[in-house]
Amino acid sequence: MGEHLTKRNGTWHFVRRVPEEFARYDRRGIVKLSTKVRIARDRHGQRATLIADRMNLDLEAYWQKCAAGEAGRAATDHAEAVRRARILELAYRPAAAVALEAPTELRRRIETLAEGDRLHDPVTRAAVLGGVAEPLIKLSTLFAEFEAATATERMNYSPKQLKKWKAGKERAIEILIEVVTDKALQHMTRDDALKYRDHWQARAVKREVAIGTANKNITHIQRMVRTVSQRHHLDKESLFAGLRLSGGERGQRKPFETAFIVDTILRPGGFDTLNDQATAAVHILINTGARPCEVLNLLPANIVLDANIPYIRVVPDGRVLKTESSERDIPLVGIALEAMRRFPKGFARYFDNEDSFSAAVNKHLKKHGMKPSPRHSVYSFRHSFKDRLRALECPDELTDELMGHSSGKPQYGDGHGLHLKLKYLLMTALAPAEASALLKAVG
């Protein structure tokens, strides 16, 4: 609802106190005008706000006319000029761009400005005719601009997700400034972008960073520049396009062989030196194929152990899931069910702290001979789970649903039920005795 709106007799009204500097010209004290919009037809005041904004603009123009410029503001900032142009249903453009507009658009601007007393208000005049220079956007303010432009993306991020999202982008900008200085985005050229790419290429060649890391930084800058450029009409969207480095090894993690999981990772005493919560979480990962963050951030309400088929619910509760397809129910069998029963309220030690969990488990796996290669990690359990489903010729759609992957096909209905999921999970479970008992219990 607009700041000058109020409800009166079922109608939205514009109400504003006359500023002290204009009191001698306007004796009303408080200006009260009806928007003529009924509250019943505009409960949230959206239409009334648009009308009230225009009333406020015209009222200020009237005050400026009365004062004949004595107390009028001589200048305004760019943001206010853009805001006023939008109120008048015009696009704000710098004066040079306004001069190049089609005659019909120029006529519309002039007619809009000529209405009432608007011509006497320097702020409105500047908004309509482009009298305010666009502020320079320094690279040191690029992240703040990007953050403002993408605010809705992070509405449901957890604190840890937000911290991680922010850190990589801020560091990418710091390095960009080191390479090309703290220039204004308006003054950036393709040569500057190439310097940034060359910086990362040189580091990758010296093996100071992986090619993937270099490309991640380039991509951060590319997206921020593109987004901010679009927001401010800077024509810099393609400045960093096509600059990712090629070459290098594929960094995809390798799956653990099933026999290796059973004989080596799950050998008696294999996790004696790892804390209980981390051990339990690993067991759940092995038999569900879930992402570590999905298991570690389970809330008690999403751990269902008293049903005929115990299961966990992966939902966006207090955080954002990796994809929309990630939301799913996964039955618990074998060592996963045992582990979840030990921690029915979740994993407080690692809640919203996946990095700490991964570091602890990967260190343990390496120390105890449970990492066949550097490309094996805690995430490899998820790849192993998918390999076991593939070996059983599990239907592709069901595999995608269990993994939380998008099938790329239109989705109809509620997906596969727990009974069908359980059928395949029992066949992949690494606790066959308990799995058989559970199968008999549910028919």
Buried (B, 14 or more C-beta within 10 A) or exposed (E): EBEBBBEEEEBBBBBBEBEEEBEEBBEEEEBEBBBEBBBEEBEEBEBBBBBBBBBBBBBBBBBBBBBEEEBBEEEBEBEBBBBBBBBBEBBBBBEEEBEEBEEEBBEBBEEBBEEBBBBBBBBBBBBBBBBBEBEEBBBEBBBEBBBEBBEEEBEEBBEBBEEEBBEBBEEBBEBBBEBBEEBEBBEBEEEBBEEBBEBBBEBBEEEEBBBEBBBBBBBBBBBBBBBBBEBBEBEBBEBBEEBBBEEEEEEEBBBBEBEBBEEBBBEEEBBEEBBEBBBBBBBBBBBBBBBBBBBBBBEEEBBBEEEEBBBBBBBEBBBBBEEEBBBBBBBBBBBBBBBBEEBEEBBEBBBBBBEBBBEBBBEBBEEBEBBBEEBBBBBBBBBBBBBBBEEEEBEEBBBBBBBBBEEEEEEEEEBBEBEBBBBBBBBBBBBEEBBEEBBEEBE
